[in-house]
Amino acid sequence: GLSLQGDSRNDVWIFVLAVLLSSTLIYNSRGTIDRQAMDSLHYVAKLAEHIEVRNTAEGGEEPLPSAGFAQFFPTFVWAVRDFTLQLEKDGRELSDDEYLEDALRLRAGR
């Protein structure tokens, strides 16, 4: 029968297939974006090293440069939840709405 217990190797293959078959990849994480969170995205960053794209329509046998991978990889969205910011500006505490409005306000000279 099929084993319902997974291991990290199976998780990696499922993740790689999801990346290759998706137009948008949403990565949902909890808490702050720190070193541990970045390390967990190791496979996304290293994926291009293990994939070769060849232009066989033009008879090319040489792999395309890695910059050409952008057209094949999905858009990446990192959703961070259960994370709070210190909502203040110039030492004054701001409401959620005030913080968002300030963050979205166009700055002079930008």
DSSP file (Angstrom, degrees, kcal/mol; ACC not computed):
  #  RESIDUE AA STRUCTURE BP1 BP2  ACC     N-H-->O    O-->H-N    N-H-->O    O-->H-N    TCO  KAPPA ALPHA  PHI   PSI    X-CA   Y-CA   Z-CA
    1    1 A G              0   0    0      0, 0.0     2,-0.3     0, 0.0     0, 0.0   0.000 360.0 360.0 360.0 172.6    0.0    0.0    0.0
    2    2 A L        -     0   0    0      1,-0.0     2,-0.4     2,-0.0     3,-0.0  -0.631 360.0-127.3 -81.1 135.0    0.9    3.7   -0.1
    3    3 A S        -     0   0    0     -2,-0.3    -1,-0.0     1,-0.1     0, 0.0  -0.682  11.6-160.6 -82.4 132.9    2.7    5.1    2.9
    4    4 A L        +     0   0    0     -2,-0.4     2,-0.5     2,-0.1    -1,-0.1   0.551  66.8  95.6 -88.4  -8.3    1.0    8.1    4.3
    5    5 A Q        -     0   0    0      1,-0.0     2,-0.2    -3,-0.0    -2,-0.1  -0.726  62.4-160.3 -85.6 127.4    4.2    9.1    6.1
    6    6 A G        -     0   0    0     -2,-0.5     2,-0.3     4,-0.0    -2,-0.1  -0.522   4.7-155.3 -98.2 168.7    6.3   11.6    4.2
    7    7 A D     >  -     0   0    0     -2,-0.2     4,-2.2     1,-0.0     3,-0.2  -0.874  37.1 -96.6-135.1 173.4    9.9   12.5    4.4
    8    8 A S  H  > S+     0   0    0     -2,-0.3     4,-2.1     1,-0.2     5,-0.1   0.829 120.9  57.5 -63.7 -31.4   11.9   15.6    3.5
    9    9 A R  H  > S+     0   0    0      2,-0.2     4,-2.0     1,-0.2    -1,-0.2   0.927 108.7  45.4 -64.7 -44.0   12.9   14.1    0.2
   10   10 A N  H  > S+     0   0    0     -3,-0.2     4,-2.4     1,-0.2    -2,-0.2   0.900 110.9  54.2 -64.3 -39.9    9.3   13.6   -0.9
   11   11 A D  H  X S+     0   0    0     -4,-2.2     4,-2.4     1,-0.2    -2,-0.2   0.895 107.2  51.3 -60.0 -40.4    8.5   17.1    0.4
   12   12 A V  H  X S+     0   0    0     -4,-2.1     4,-2.8     2,-0.2    -1,-0.2   0.929 110.2  48.0 -63.9 -45.6   11.2   18.6   -1.8
   13   13 A W  H  X S+     0   0    0     -4,-2.0     4,-2.5     1,-0.2    -2,-0.2   0.902 112.2  49.0 -64.2 -40.4   10.0   16.8   -4.9
   14   14 A I  H  X S+     0   0    0     -4,-2.4     4,-2.2     2,-0.2    -1,-0.2   0.913 112.6  48.8 -63.6 -41.8    6.4   17.9   -4.3
   15   15 A F  H  X S+     0   0    0     -4,-2.4     4,-2.3    -5,-0.2    -2,-0.2   0.920 110.9  49.7 -64.4 -44.4    7.6   21.5   -3.8
   16   16 A V  H  X S+     0   0    0     -4,-2.8     4,-2.5     1,-0.2    -2,-0.2   0.921 111.3  49.1 -61.8 -44.4    9.7   21.4   -7.0
   17   17 A L  H  X S+     0   0    0     -4,-2.5     4,-1.9     1,-0.2    -1,-0.2   0.904 109.7  52.2 -61.3 -40.9    6.7   20.1   -9.0
   18   18 A A  H  X S+     0   0    0     -4,-2.2     4,-0.9     1,-0.2    -1,-0.2   0.908 110.4  48.4 -61.2 -42.0    4.5   22.8   -7.5
   19   19 A V  H >< S+     0   0    0     -4,-2.3     3,-0.6     1,-0.2    -2,-0.2   0.934 114.0  45.6 -63.1 -45.7    7.0   25.5   -8.6
   20   20 A L  H 3< S+     0   0    0     -4,-2.5    -1,-0.2     1,-0.2    -2,-0.2   0.764 117.9  42.3 -71.5 -25.7    7.3   24.1  -12.1
   21   21 A L  H 3< S+     0   0    0     -4,-1.9     2,-0.3    -5,-0.2    -1,-0.2   0.473 100.4  86.5 -99.9  -2.9    3.6   23.7  -12.6
   22   22 A S    <<  -     0   0    0     -4,-0.9     3,-0.1    -3,-0.6    -4,-0.0  -0.673  54.5-160.4-103.0 151.8    2.4   26.9  -11.1
   23   23 A S  S    S+     0   0    0      1,-0.3    52,-2.3    -2,-0.3     2,-0.4   0.673  92.2  27.0 -94.2 -24.0    2.0   30.4  -12.5
   24   24 A T  E     -a   75   0A   0     50,-0.3     2,-0.6     2,-0.0    -1,-0.3  -0.992  69.9-158.5-138.4 130.2    2.0   31.9   -9.0
   25   25 A L  E     -a   76   0A   0     50,-3.5    52,-2.8    -2,-0.4     2,-0.6  -0.940   7.3-164.7-110.7 116.9    3.7   30.4   -6.0
   26   26 A I  E     -a   77   0A   0     -2,-0.6     2,-0.7    50,-0.2    52,-0.2  -0.902   2.1-163.4-103.9 117.7    2.4   31.7   -2.6
   27   27 A Y  E     -a   78   0A   0     50,-3.1    52,-2.3    -2,-0.6     2,-0.6  -0.902   6.8-159.8-103.5 114.7    4.7   30.9    0.3
   28   28 A N  E     +a   79   0A   0     -2,-0.7     2,-0.3    50,-0.2    52,-0.2  -0.841  18.4 167.6-100.3 120.0    2.9   31.2    3.6
   29   29 A S  E     -a   80   0A   0     50,-2.9    52,-2.7    -2,-0.6     2,-0.4  -0.891  27.2-130.7-130.9 164.0    5.0   31.7    6.7
   30   30 A R  E     -a   81   0A   0     -2,-0.3    52,-0.2    50,-0.2     2,-0.1  -0.913  64.9  -1.7-115.6 137.4    4.5   32.7   10.3
   31   31 A G  S    S-     0   0    0     50,-2.9    52,-0.1    -2,-0.4    -2,-0.1  -0.430 102.7 -12.5  88.3-159.9    6.4   35.3   12.2
   32   32 A T        -     0   0    0     -2,-0.1     2,-1.0    50,-0.1     5,-0.1  -0.319  64.2-109.7 -79.6 159.0    9.3   37.5   11.2
   33   33 A I        +     0   0    0      4,-0.1     2,-0.2     3,-0.1    -1,-0.1  -0.804  62.0 146.5 -86.7 106.0   11.4   37.1    8.1
   34   34 A D     >  -     0   0    0     -2,-1.0     4,-2.3     1,-0.0     5,-0.2  -0.592  65.2 -75.4-129.2-170.7   14.7   35.9    9.6
   35   35 A R  H  > S+     0   0    0      1,-0.2     4,-2.6     2,-0.2     5,-0.2   0.892 128.5  52.2 -59.6 -41.7   17.6   33.7    8.7
   36   36 A Q  H  > S+     0   0    0      1,-0.2     4,-1.6     2,-0.2    -1,-0.2   0.900 109.4  49.6 -63.1 -40.6   15.6   30.5    9.4
   37   37 A A  H  > S+     0   0    0      1,-0.2     4,-0.5     2,-0.2    -1,-0.2   0.896 111.7  48.8 -64.8 -39.9   12.8   31.7    7.1
   38   38 A M  H >< S+     0   0    0     -4,-2.3     3,-1.1     1,-0.2    -2,-0.2   0.890 108.2  54.1 -66.9 -39.0   15.3   32.4    4.4
   39   39 A D  H >< S+     0   0    0     -4,-2.6     3,-1.7     1,-0.3    -1,-0.2   0.835  99.9  61.5 -64.1 -31.6   16.9   29.0    4.8
   40   40 A S  H 3< S+     0   0    0     -4,-1.6     3,-0.4     1,-0.3    -1,-0.3   0.709  99.8  55.7 -69.4 -17.5   13.6   27.3    4.3
   41   41 A L  T XX S+     0   0    0     -3,-1.1     4,-1.8    -4,-0.5     3,-0.6   0.203  73.9 114.0 -94.5  14.7   13.4   28.9    0.8
   42   42 A H  H <> S+     0   0    0     -3,-1.7     4,-2.1     1,-0.2    -1,-0.2   0.865  71.3  54.0 -53.3 -42.3   16.8   27.2    0.0
   43   43 A Y  H 3> S+     0   0    0     -3,-0.4     4,-1.0     1,-0.2    -1,-0.2   0.834 105.5  52.4 -68.9 -32.4   15.2   24.9   -2.6
   44   44 A V  H <4 S+     0   0    0     -3,-0.6     4,-0.5     2,-0.2     3,-0.5   0.936 112.5  45.5 -65.9 -44.6   13.6   27.8   -4.5
   45   45 A A  H  < S+     0   0    0     -4,-1.8     3,-0.3     1,-0.2    -2,-0.2   0.857 118.1  42.9 -66.6 -35.3   16.9   29.6   -4.7
   46   46 A K  H >X S+     0   0    0     -4,-2.1     3,-1.0    -5,-0.2     4,-0.5   0.535  89.3  90.2 -88.7  -7.7   18.8   26.5   -5.8
   47   47 A L  G >< S+     0   0    0     -4,-1.0     3,-1.6    -3,-0.5     4,-0.4   0.878  80.4  58.1 -59.7 -40.9   16.3   25.2   -8.2
   48   48 A A  G >4 S+     0   0    0     -4,-0.5     3,-0.8    -3,-0.3    -1,-0.3   0.775  97.3  62.9 -62.5 -26.1   17.8   27.0  -11.2
   49   49 A E  G <4 S+     0   0    0     -3,-1.0    -1,-0.3     1,-0.2    -2,-0.2   0.730 107.0  44.1 -69.9 -20.1   21.1   25.3  -10.7
   50   50 A H  G << S+     0   0    0     -3,-1.6     2,-0.4    -4,-0.5    -1,-0.2   0.366 102.6  75.5-106.9   3.7   19.4   21.9  -11.3
   51   51 A I    <   -     0   0    0     -3,-0.8     2,-0.4    -4,-0.4    18,-0.1  -0.954  56.8-165.8-121.1 134.9   17.4   22.9  -14.4
   52   52 A E        -     0   0    0     -2,-0.4     2,-0.5    11,-0.0    -3,-0.0  -0.969   4.1-160.5-117.1 135.9   18.6   23.4  -17.9
   53   53 A V        -     0   0    0     -2,-0.4    11,-3.0    11,-0.3     2,-0.4  -0.969  11.4-170.5-115.0 126.0   16.5   25.0  -20.6
   54   54 A R  B     -B   63   0B   0     -2,-0.5     2,-1.2     9,-0.2     3,-0.2  -0.921  24.5-134.8-118.9 143.2   17.5   24.4  -24.2
   55   55 A N    > > +     0   0    0      7,-0.5     5,-1.9    -2,-0.4     3,-0.5  -0.740  33.5 165.8 -94.3  87.4   16.2   26.1  -27.3
   56   56 A T  G > 5 +     0   0    0     -2,-1.2     3,-1.3     1,-0.2    -1,-0.2   0.690  64.9  73.0 -79.3 -17.7   15.7   23.0  -29.5
   57   57 A A  G 3 5S+     0   0    0      1,-0.3    -1,-0.2    -3,-0.2    -2,-0.1   0.846 103.7  41.0 -63.9 -32.1   13.6   25.0  -32.0
   58   58 A E  G < 5S-     0   0    0     -3,-0.5    -1,-0.3     2,-0.1    -2,-0.2   0.259 120.8-108.5 -97.9  11.1   16.7   26.7  -33.2
   59   59 A G  T < 5 +     0   0    0     -3,-1.3     2,-0.2     1,-0.2    -3,-0.2   0.660  64.7 158.8  73.9  15.7   18.8   23.5  -33.0
   60   60 A G      < -     0   0    0     -5,-1.9    -1,-0.2     1,-0.1    -2,-0.1  -0.526  27.6-179.9 -77.9 137.0   20.7   24.7  -30.0
   61   61 A E        +     0   0    0     -2,-0.2    -1,-0.1    -7,-0.1    -5,-0.1   0.525  57.7  93.5-106.6 -13.2   22.4   22.2  -27.8
   62   62 A E  S    S-     0   0    0     -7,-0.1    -7,-0.5     1,-0.1    -2,-0.0  -0.635  82.6-112.2 -83.4 137.0   23.8   24.8  -25.3
   63   63 A P  B     -B   54   0B   0      0, 0.0    -9,-0.2     0, 0.0    -1,-0.1  -0.335  33.7-109.6 -63.6 148.8   21.7   25.6  -22.2
   64   64 A L        -     0   0    0    -11,-3.0   -11,-0.3     1,-0.1     5,-0.0  -0.425  42.6 -91.4 -72.1 153.8   20.2   29.1  -22.0
   65   65 A P    >   -     0   0    0      0, 0.0     3,-2.2     0, 0.0     4,-0.2  -0.296  38.5-108.5 -63.0 155.4   21.7   31.5  -19.5
   66   66 A S  G >  S+     0   0    0      1,-0.3     3,-1.8     2,-0.2     4,-0.3   0.744 115.3  71.5 -61.2 -23.6   20.0   31.4  -16.1
   67   67 A A  G >  S+     0   0    0      1,-0.3     3,-0.9     2,-0.2    -1,-0.3   0.780  88.8  64.3 -62.0 -24.7   18.5   34.8  -16.7
   68   68 A G  G X  S+     0   0    0     -3,-2.2     3,-0.9     1,-0.2    -1,-0.3   0.602  82.7  78.5 -73.5 -11.2   16.2   33.1  -19.3
   69   69 A F  G X> S+     0   0    0     -3,-1.8     3,-2.3     1,-0.2     4,-1.5   0.750  71.5  81.1 -68.9 -23.6   14.6   31.1  -16.5
   70   70 A A  G <4 S+     0   0    0     -3,-0.9    -1,-0.2    -4,-0.3    -2,-0.1   0.820  86.6  56.9 -55.2 -33.4   12.4   34.0  -15.4
   71   71 A Q  G <4 S+     0   0    0     -3,-0.9    -1,-0.3     1,-0.2    -2,-0.2   0.673 112.0  42.0 -73.6 -14.6   10.0   33.3  -18.2
   72   72 A F  T <4 S+     0   0    0     -3,-2.3    -2,-0.2    -4,-0.2    -1,-0.2   0.649  98.8  82.2-103.5 -20.0    9.4   29.7  -16.9
   73   73 A F  S  < S-     0   0    0     -4,-1.5   -53,-0.1     1,-0.1     3,-0.1  -0.579  80.5-111.1 -90.7 150.8    9.2   30.3  -13.2
   74   74 A P        -     0   0    0      0, 0.0   -50,-0.3     0, 0.0     2,-0.2  -0.289  36.8 -91.6 -75.2 161.7    6.1   31.4  -11.3
   75   75 A T  E     -a   24   0A   0    -52,-2.3   -50,-3.5     1,-0.0     2,-0.5  -0.530  45.3-133.7 -66.1 138.0    5.5   34.8   -9.7
   76   76 A F  E     -a   25   0A   0     -2,-0.2     2,-0.4   -52,-0.2   -50,-0.2  -0.875  24.6-179.1-106.1 126.8    6.6   34.5   -6.1
   77   77 A V  E     -a   26   0A   0    -52,-2.8   -50,-3.1    -2,-0.5     2,-0.7  -0.991  11.8-158.1-123.6 124.2    4.4   35.9   -3.3
   78   78 A W  E     -a   27   0A   0     -2,-0.4     2,-0.7   -52,-0.2   -50,-0.2  -0.893   7.0-164.4-106.2 108.9    5.5   35.7    0.3
   79   79 A A  E     -a   28   0A   0    -52,-2.3   -50,-2.9    -2,-0.7     2,-0.5  -0.835   4.7-166.3 -94.8 114.4    2.6   35.9    2.7
   80   80 A V  E     -a   29   0A   0     -2,-0.7     2,-0.3   -52,-0.2     3,-0.2  -0.889  11.1-178.3-103.6 124.3    3.8   36.6    6.3
   81   81 A R  E     +a   30   0A   0    -52,-2.7   -50,-2.9    -2,-0.5     3,-0.1  -0.803  56.1  30.0-122.2 164.8    1.2   36.1    9.0
   82   82 A D  S    S+     0   0    0     -2,-0.3     2,-0.4     1,-0.2    -1,-0.2   0.891  87.2 128.8  56.2  43.2    1.2   36.5   12.8
   83   83 A F        -     0   0    0     -3,-0.2     2,-0.4   -52,-0.1    -1,-0.2  -0.995  39.3-165.8-128.9 131.2    3.7   39.3   12.5
   84   84 A T        -     0   0    0     -2,-0.4     2,-0.3    -3,-0.1    -3,-0.0  -0.915   5.7-150.4-121.0 147.4    3.3   42.7   14.1
   85   85 A L        -     0   0    0     -2,-0.4     2,-1.0     2,-0.0    -2,-0.0  -0.749  30.5-107.4-106.2 156.0    5.1   45.9   13.6
   86   86 A Q        -     0   0    0     -2,-0.3     2,-1.5     2,-0.1    -2,-0.0  -0.782  37.9-149.1 -79.6 107.7    5.8   48.7   16.0
   87   87 A L        +     0   0    0     -2,-1.0     7,-3.1     7,-0.1     2,-0.3  -0.624  47.7 118.5 -86.9  88.0    3.3   51.2   14.5
   88   88 A E  E     -C   93   0C   0     -2,-1.5     2,-0.4     5,-0.3     5,-0.2  -0.989  40.7-165.1-148.7 156.7    5.0   54.5   15.2
   89   89 A K  E >  S-C   92   0C   0      3,-2.4     3,-2.0    -2,-0.3    -2,-0.0  -0.974  80.2  -7.6-144.9 127.6    6.4   57.5   13.4
   90   90 A D  T 3  S-     0   0    0     -2,-0.4     3,-0.1     1,-0.3    -1,-0.0   0.849 130.4 -55.4  54.4  36.9    8.6   60.2   15.0
   91   91 A G  T 3  S+     0   0    0      1,-0.2     2,-0.5     0, 0.0    -1,-0.3   0.430 113.8 117.5  80.7  -1.6    7.9   58.6   18.4
   92   92 A R  E <   -C   89   0C   0     -3,-2.0    -3,-2.4     1,-0.0    -1,-0.2  -0.865  67.6-121.6-103.4 131.7    4.1   58.9   18.1
   93   93 A E  E     -C   88   0C   0     -2,-0.5     2,-0.3    -5,-0.2    -5,-0.3  -0.495  30.2-155.3 -71.6 136.6    2.1   55.7   18.1
   94   94 A L        -     0   0    0     -7,-3.1    -7,-0.1    -2,-0.2     2,-0.1  -0.798  12.8-120.2-112.2 153.1   -0.1   55.3   14.9
   95   95 A S     >  -     0   0    0     -2,-0.3     4,-2.4     1,-0.1     5,-0.2  -0.372  38.0-101.6 -77.9 169.1   -3.3   53.4   14.3
   96   96 A D  H  > S+     0   0    0      1,-0.2     4,-2.3     2,-0.2     5,-0.2   0.927 124.2  47.1 -57.5 -45.9   -3.3   50.6   11.6
   97   97 A D  H  > S+     0   0    0      1,-0.2     4,-2.8     2,-0.2     5,-0.2   0.905 111.1  50.6 -65.3 -42.4   -5.0   52.9    9.1
   98   98 A E  H  > S+     0   0    0      2,-0.2     4,-2.4     1,-0.2    -1,-0.2   0.905 110.7  50.0 -62.2 -41.0   -2.6   55.8    9.8
   99   99 A Y  H  X S+     0   0    0     -4,-2.4     4,-2.4     2,-0.2    -2,-0.2   0.934 112.9  45.9 -63.4 -45.9    0.4   53.5    9.3
  100  100 A L  H  X S+     0   0    0     -4,-2.3     4,-2.0     2,-0.2    -2,-0.2   0.924 112.8  49.6 -64.1 -45.3   -0.9   52.1    6.0
  101  101 A E  H  X S+     0   0    0     -4,-2.8     4,-1.1     1,-0.2    -1,-0.2   0.903 112.7  47.9 -60.5 -41.3   -1.8   55.6    4.7
  102  102 A D  H  < S+     0   0    0     -4,-2.4     3,-0.3    -5,-0.2    -1,-0.2   0.899 111.1  50.4 -65.8 -40.6    1.6   56.9    5.6
  103  103 A A  H  < S+     0   0    0     -4,-2.4    -1,-0.2     1,-0.2    -2,-0.2   0.835 115.4  42.9 -66.5 -32.3    3.3   53.9    4.0
  104  104 A L  H  < S+     0   0    0     -4,-2.0    -1,-0.2    -5,-0.2    -2,-0.2   0.598  87.9 111.6 -90.4 -11.9    1.3   54.4    0.8
  105  105 A R  S  < S-     0   0    0     -4,-1.1     2,-0.2    -3,-0.3    -3,-0.0  -0.400  76.2-112.6 -65.8 134.2    1.7   58.2    0.7
  106  106 A L        -     0   0    0     -2,-0.1     2,-0.4     1,-0.1    -1,-0.1  -0.472  29.8-137.5 -67.2 134.5    3.8   59.4   -2.2
  107  107 A R    >   -     0   0    0     -2,-0.2     3,-1.5     1,-0.1     2,-0.1  -0.746  22.4-105.6 -95.1 141.1    7.1   61.0   -1.0
  108  108 A A  T 3  S+     0   0    0     -2,-0.4    -1,-0.1     1,-0.2     0, 0.0  -0.426 104.6  18.9 -64.0 134.8    8.4   64.2   -2.5
  109  109 A G  T 3         0   0    0     -2,-0.1    -1,-0.2     1,-0.0    -3,-0.0   0.561 360.0 360.0  83.6   8.3   11.3   63.6   -4.8
  110  110 A R    <         0   0    0     -3,-1.5    -2,-0.1     0, 0.0    -1,-0.0   0.396 360.0 360.0-115.4 360.0   10.7   59.8   -5.3
